[in-house]
Amino acid sequence: MLLAEFSIWPMDKGQSVSPYVARCLDVIDRSGLPYRLGPMGTALEGEYDQVLAVLKQCFDALLADCSRVTASVKLDYRKGYAGRLDAKV
């Protein structure tokens, strides 16, 4: 399973980007994967391809009307382990 912690935001939409971040949260929520929202990013757990697909969908949701998007991503893959959103805390 892959555990990913990431934050993503547009750089061309001014100081307050919460409506754009909310788009990504909607994508994450609809994915059905377990996640935890934090003050500076979101942790998401799932199979490798599933998690990366969600990240791509988040980018696509912002690229619809944003010219520049930045993301910070940390990935931790551990074969045979699940439930690490809670276990690693």
SEFI-565434 format. One record per residue (C-alpha): residue number from 1; residue in three letters; x, y, z. Coordinates in steps of 0.25 Angstrom, whole numbers, plus 5000, padded with zeros to 4 digits. Layout:
// SEFI-565434
  pos  code    c1    c2    c3
  NUM   ALA     X     Y     Z
...
//
This chain:
// SEFI-565434
  pos  code    c1    c2    c3
    1   MET  5000  5000  5000
    2   LEU  5004  5014  4997
    3   LEU  5003  5025  5007
    4   ALA  5004  5039  5001
    5   GLU  5004  5052  5008
    6   PHE  5002  5064  4999
    7   SER  4997  5078  4997
    8   ILE  4994  5085  4984
    9   TRP  4990  5099  4980
   10   PRO  4989  5109  4969
   11   MET  5000  5120  4968
   12   ASP  4992  5129  4959
   13   LYS  4980  5131  4968
   14   GLY  4984  5141  4979
   15   GLN  4986  5139  4993
   16   SER  4973  5131  4997
   17   VAL  4972  5118  4989
   18   SER  4962  5111  4998
   19   PRO  4952  5109  4987
   20   TYR  4962  5102  4978
   21   VAL  4967  5093  4989
   22   ALA  4953  5090  4992
   23   ARG  4952  5084  4978
   24   CYS  4963  5075  4981
   25   LEU  4957  5070  4994
   26   ASP  4944  5067  4986
   27   VAL  4953  5058  4977
   28   ILE  4959  5052  4988
   29   ASP  4946  5049  4996
   30   ARG  4940  5043  4983
   31   SER  4951  5034  4981
   32   GLY  4947  5025  4993
   33   LEU  4961  5024  4998
   34   PRO  4964  5026  5013
   35   TYR  4970  5040  5015
   36   ARG  4972  5050  5026
   37   LEU  4971  5065  5024
   38   GLY  4982  5073  5032
   39   PRO  4984  5088  5033
   40   MET  4996  5087  5023
   41   GLY  4992  5075  5014
   42   THR  4985  5062  5012
   43   ALA  4989  5048  5015
   44   LEU  4983  5038  5006
   45   GLU  4985  5023  5006
   46   GLY  4983  5012  4995
   47   GLU  4989  5004  4984
   48   TYR  5000  5011  4977
   49   ASP  4992  5013  4964
   50   GLN  4980  5018  4971
   51   VAL  4987  5028  4979
   52   LEU  4995  5034  4967
   53   ALA  4982  5034  4959
   54   VAL  4975  5043  4970
   55   LEU  4987  5052  4970
   56   LYS  4986  5053  4955
   57   GLN  4971  5056  4956
   58   CYS  4974  5067  4966
   59   PHE  4984  5074  4956
   60   ASP  4973  5072  4945
   61   ALA  4963  5079  4954
   62   LEU  4972  5091  4956
   63   LEU  4977  5092  4942
   64   ALA  4963  5094  4936
   65   ASP  4965  5109  4939
   66   CYS  4979  5111  4946
   67   SER  4991  5114  4938
   68   ARG  5001  5109  4949
   69   VAL  4999  5098  4959
   70   THR  5009  5094  4970
   71   ALA  5009  5082  4979
   72   SER  5018  5076  4990
   73   VAL  5017  5061  4991
   74   LYS  5023  5051  5000
   75   LEU  5021  5036  4997
   76   ASP  5023  5023  5006
   77   TYR  5021  5010  5000
   78   ARG  5021  4997  5009
   79   LYS  5017  4984  5003
   80   GLY  5006  4976  5010
   81   TYR  5003  4987  5020
   82   ALA  4990  4995  5021
   83   GLY  4983  5004  5031
   84   ARG  4995  5012  5033
   85   LEU  4988  5025  5033
   86   ASP  4985  5022  5048
   87   ALA  4996  5012  5051
   88   LYS  5007  5022  5048
   89   VAL  5002  5033  5057
//
